[in-house]
Amino acid sequence: MIEFINQLRAQREASEGFKEENIIEAAVEGSVQRLRPVMMTMLVATLGLLPAALSHAIVLTLSAPSRS
């Protein structure tokens, strides 16, 4: 995401010159454009690891020694 924002900032500076507003606008535009891919990656990773996390908890409760 940082690289994408830097590219947008460089494009704006090449066309309009250095302005502080260009940095802010590039950060906002880059964040908006990259939010969906980042969230999709996080969602897929979470859903992919969820079965492993749940099965590990079940194994721990089943393999714990009983206190009779």
C-alpha positions, 0 to 999 in steps of 0.5 A: 500500500505504501508503494502505491501511495508513493507512486500516486504522490510521484505522479502528482508531483511530476504533473503539478509540482510539489504541494503538501496537498498532493501528499494528503490526496495521494494518501487518501486516494491510495488508501481507498483504492487498496482497502478492498484488496487488503480486506479480502486478503485478511478475510481469506487468511482468517477463514482459512485458519479458522478450522485449524484454530477450532480443531486445535481447541477441541483437541486440547479439551479432549486430550486434557486429563480428567479430574475424577 
